[in-house]
């Protein structure tokens, strides 16, 4: 079994410092005779002033028109794949786009045939999953599955037939496969064969 993944992560750590101040020099306190009582402060409304009321907290400012909304959290749950096919019907030449939470096209599903088995599963014939790779989406990766099944609950595609994963710099073949569309990670099982066309891109 071999796995494939592609995205690294960065971690940053910040530290602080503590500054100690020297104690002030002690001076002799005045004797009781030298101490003079201080007159109490008075206000026109009474002998003592009432405490000032606390200022109310300011409400969060809503973004002005034209400002960009905050980006979605990377930990947010991805959108599920929607298959607009009634149960028991077959559609030929289907193309299904998949967009992330920010509205970017991340994957496209091309199938010669798609059969809706029930509310939870769809069967595909000659399915190709096109994954957008690179910052500009110009390094696409393709997964060719002659016969496969999509579980709409788990969003996992399984295939018991040989599968081919290809990109411009390599090709990977396996006997069976499981592909999680939410994480875009897959598992190849059985005899796995890899061909590398350009080592510099790996």
C-alpha positions in Angstrom: 0.0 0.0 0.0 1.3 3.4 -0.9 -0.1 6.8 -0.1 0.3 10.1 -1.8 0.1 13.7 -0.4 1.5 17.0 -1.3 1.1 19.9 1.1 3.7 20.7 3.7 3.1 23.0 6.8 5.0 25.8 8.5 5.1 26.5 12.3 6.3 29.7 14.0 7.0 30.2 17.8 7.3 33.5 19.6 9.1 34.2 22.9 9.0 37.2 25.4 11.3 38.8 27.9 10.8 40.2 31.4 12.4 43.5 32.6 13.0 43.8 36.4 13.1 47.3 37.9 15.3 48.2 41.0 13.5 49.0 44.2 13.3 52.7 45.1 15.6 54.0 47.9 13.9 54.3 51.3 13.6 57.7 52.9 12.8 58.4 56.5 9.1 59.0 57.1 8.2 62.3 58.7 7.4 62.4 62.4 3.8 62.6 63.5 4.3 66.3 64.5 5.5 67.2 61.0 2.5 65.6 59.3 -0.2 68.0 58.3 -3.7 66.8 57.6 -4.8 67.3 54.0 -8.1 69.0 53.4 -10.8 66.8 52.0 -11.8 67.6 48.4 -15.4 68.7 48.0 -17.6 69.0 45.0 -20.6 71.4 44.4 -23.0 68.4 44.6 -21.8 67.0 47.9 -18.9 66.1 50.1 -17.6 63.4 47.8 -17.8 62.8 44.0 -19.6 59.8 42.7 -17.7 57.3 40.5 -17.9 57.9 36.8 -19.9 55.3 34.9 -18.0 52.8 32.7 -18.1 53.5 29.0 -20.1 50.9 27.1 -18.1 48.6 24.9 -18.1 49.4 21.2 -19.8 47.0 18.9 -17.8 45.3 16.2 -17.7 47.3 13.0 -19.3 45.6 10.0 -17.2 45.5 6.8 -17.9 48.4 4.5 -19.3 47.8 1.1 -16.6 46.6 -1.3 -14.4 45.2 1.4 -13.4 41.5 1.1 -15.0 39.1 3.6 -12.7 37.0 5.9 -11.3 33.9 4.3 -12.8 30.6 5.3 -11.0 28.5 7.9 -8.9 25.7 6.4 -10.4 23.4 9.0 -14.0 24.1 7.8 -15.9 21.1 6.4 -15.7 21.0 2.6 -18.8 21.0 0.5 -20.1 17.5 -0.4 -20.3 16.4 -4.0 -23.7 16.8 -5.5 -24.9 14.3 -8.1 -28.1 15.6 -9.8 -29.3 12.1 -10.9 -32.6 10.5 -9.8 -32.4 7.0 -8.1 -32.3 4.2 -10.7 -31.5 6.4 -13.7 -28.3 6.4 -15.8 -26.8 9.5 -17.3 -24.1 9.4 -20.1 -21.4 11.9 -20.6 -21.7 13.6 -17.2 -19.4 16.3 -16.0 -19.4 17.4 -12.4 -17.4 20.4 -11.1 -16.3 20.7 -7.5 -15.6 24.1 -5.9 -14.0 24.7 -2.5 -15.4 27.0 0.2 -13.8 30.0 -1.4 -15.4 29.3 -4.8 -12.3 28.0 -6.5 -12.5 25.1 -8.9 -10.5 22.3 -7.3 -11.7 19.1 -9.1 -13.8 18.0 -12.1 -15.4 14.6 -12.6 -15.8 13.3 -16.1 -17.7 10.0 -16.6 -19.0 8.2 -19.6 -21.8 6.8 -17.5 -23.2 7.4 -14.1 -25.9 5.3 -12.4 -27.6 6.4 -9.2 -27.9 3.2 -7.3 -29.7 4.7 -4.2 -29.7 7.8 -2.1 -26.2 7.0 -0.8 -24.2 5.7 -3.8 -23.5 6.4 -7.4 -21.7 4.0 -9.8 -19.4 5.3 -12.5 -18.1 3.8 -15.7 -14.8 5.1 -17.1 -14.5 8.0 -14.6 -11.7 10.5 -14.7 -11.0 12.8 -11.8 -9.2 16.0 -12.7 -7.5 17.7 -9.8 -6.2 21.3 -10.0 -2.6 21.4 -8.9 -0.1 24.3 -8.4 -0.8 27.9 -7.5 -2.3 28.7 -10.9 -3.9 25.3 -11.4 -1.7 24.6 -14.4 -0.3 21.3 -13.1 -3.3 19.1 -13.2 -3.4 15.6 -11.9 -5.7 12.9 -13.4 -7.1 9.7 -11.8 -8.5 7.2 -14.3 -11.0 4.7 -12.9 -12.6 2.2 -15.4 -15.2 1.2 -12.8 -15.8 2.9 -9.5 -18.4 3.8 -6.9 -19.0 7.0 -4.9 -20.4 6.9 -1.3 -22.2 10.2 -0.9 -22.2 9.8 2.9 -18.4 9.4 3.3 -17.5 11.2 0.0 -15.1 8.3 -0.8 -14.6 6.8 -4.2 -13.7 3.1 -4.3 -12.5 1.0 -7.2 -11.8 -2.8 -7.4 -10.3 -2.5 -10.9 -6.8 -1.2 -11.9 -6.4 2.6 -11.5 -4.0 5.0 -13.1 -2.8 8.3 -11.6 -1.0 10.5 -14.0 0.6 13.9 -14.2 3.1 15.5 -16.7 6.1 14.2 -14.7 5.0 10.8 -13.4 2.5 7.9 -13.8 1.3 5.6 -11.0 -0.7 2.4 -11.3 -2.4 0.2 -8.7 -4.8 -2.8 -8.6 -7.4 -1.1 -6.4 -7.9 2.3 -4.9 -9.8 4.4 -2.3 -9.9 8.2 -2.8 -11.3 10.6 -0.3 -12.7 13.6 -2.2 -12.8 15.8 1.0 -9.0 15.5 1.7 -8.0 14.7 -1.9 -5.9 11.8 -0.6 -6.0 8.3 -1.9 -4.7 4.8 -1.2 -3.5 2.3 -3.8 -3.5 -1.4 -3.0 -2.1 -4.5 -4.7 0.8 -4.3 -7.1 1.8 -0.7 -7.5 4.0 0.5 -10.4 5.4 4.0 -10.8 7.1 5.7 -13.8 9.0 9.0 -13.4 9.3 11.2 -16.4 10.9 14.3 -14.8 12.6 14.0 -11.4 13.1 17.8 -11.0 9.3 18.3 -10.6 8.9 15.7 -7.8 
